[in-house]
């Protein structure tokens, strides 16, 4: 069963957004991409996300939604994990800017691969804040299950719990 972690309460303002974008593009990144942002420069991606926030006058509050998708041992290659990560990131691309990457790790229950998605909390379409309640994330998890062709579970975490 795939595991999705939704990190909410990522308050810390623009500084936390910059740190999260840097994280997904650091040396652990084995495959990355982005939608609505420059996928190669976290600095440019940050400016692009901040422009959206300023345009809609939504620069305070939660600056991002950080989602981690942990793949099971059924995902046996970086290529497969990267393809899944891209498909999952595209779920947000029609409304939100997203920078993502696939990392490798080891865990007794999950495979070596997981994908981080840093999603701008403000929609570039209409300025709406992204909703991350149980209903929305349950629907997202169902979509992830469809992409992975296996069950998916999700949990909420706060930044302080990571």
N, C-alpha and C positions, 0 to 999 in steps of 0.2 A: 504494500500500500504506500503510495507516494505521500509525502508529508509536506504541507504548506504552512509556513510560519508567517504571520502577518504582524509586523512590528508597528505598533501604534504609539501614540504619545511620544513622538520623536521631537518634542519641543527642544529648542536650542537654536531656533531661528536659522538664519542664512548660513551661519557657521556649521551647523549640523548638516545642512544640505551639501555644502562644499565638501565636508569630510566624507559623507556617504558616497558622493560621486567619485572622489579620489580613491576610495576603497575599492569600488568595482572596476577601476582601471589600473590598479596597482600590479605589482609583479606576480601576484597569484592568479591574475586573470589569464585564462587559457583560451577563451573565446568570448568576444563581446560584440555588442551592437547597440543600436539605439533607434528610436523613432521620434522625430520632431526635434532632435538635438544632434549635435556633432558627436558621433560615437567614438571618436579618437582623442578628443580633448576634454577632460573633465572641467577645465576652466571655461571653455567655450560653452559646454553643456550647462554649466552653472549660470552663465550670463543669459543663455537662452531661456532657462526656466525662470530666472528672476525677472526677465523682461515680461514674460506672461503674467507673473504675479503682480508686477507694477502696472501693467496695462489694465488689469481688472481690479486694481487697488486691493489686493489680497496678499499683503506682504507679512502679516502677522499670523500667529497661530502655527499650526502644524505644517512644516514646510514640505513634507514628503510622506509617501507611504513606502515602506521597505518590505518587500515580499521575498521570502526564500522558499524555493521549491527543491526539496530533497528527493532524489530519484532512488528507486529501489535497485536491488542487484540485477534486475532485468535490463537496466541501462548499462551496457558493458563497454561503451566507447565514448570518447570525447565528442566525436562527430554526432552520435545519437543524442547525447545530452545537449549539445549546442543547438541542434535542430529543434529539440523540444523547447529549449529556452527561448529561441526565436519565435516559435509558434505561440508560446505563452505571452511573450512581450507584445506581440501583435494584437492580443486581446484588448489592450489599452490604447493602441496607436490611433484609433479614430477619434479619441477625445483628450488623451493625456500624453505628455512628453514622458519618455521612458528611456533610461540607460540601463543596460543589463550586462551581466557577465556570467560565465560558468567557471566555477572553481572545482578543484579536486580536493577531497578529504576522505577520511576513513572513519567508519563508525560500525559498530557491531550489527546494526539493523539496516543501514542504508549503504548504498554503493558509494563510490568515491566521488561522485559528481553531484553538484547542486548549483542552482542558478539564483543569483541575486537580481532583483528588479528594483530600481529606484524610480518611483513614479512621482511626477510633480503632483501635488495635492490639488492644484488648480487646473481646470480644463482649459485648453487653449481655444476651444470652440465657443464656450459661453461663460467662462469664469466660475462655473459651479465647483464647489469643493467636492473631492472624491469621498464617497460614502464607504465606510469600511465596517459597517455593522454586521451582525451575524447573518442576516438575510443576504446581503450583497456578497459576503465572502463565502457563504455556502453555495451560492450560484457560481461564483468564480471557481470554487473547488470542483463543482460538477463539470465545468468547462475543461478544467485541467484533466479530470478523469477521462473525458472524451479524447483529448489530445494524446494522453499516455496509454489509453486503452486498459486502464487498471483503476481500482478504487483509489480515492484520495481522502485524506483527513486534514483538518486544519486546526491550528491553535493561534490564539492571540498572545502576544508578549509585548511588554513595555520595553523601551530602550534600556532601562535600568536593570532589567532581568537578563540581559544578554551578556 
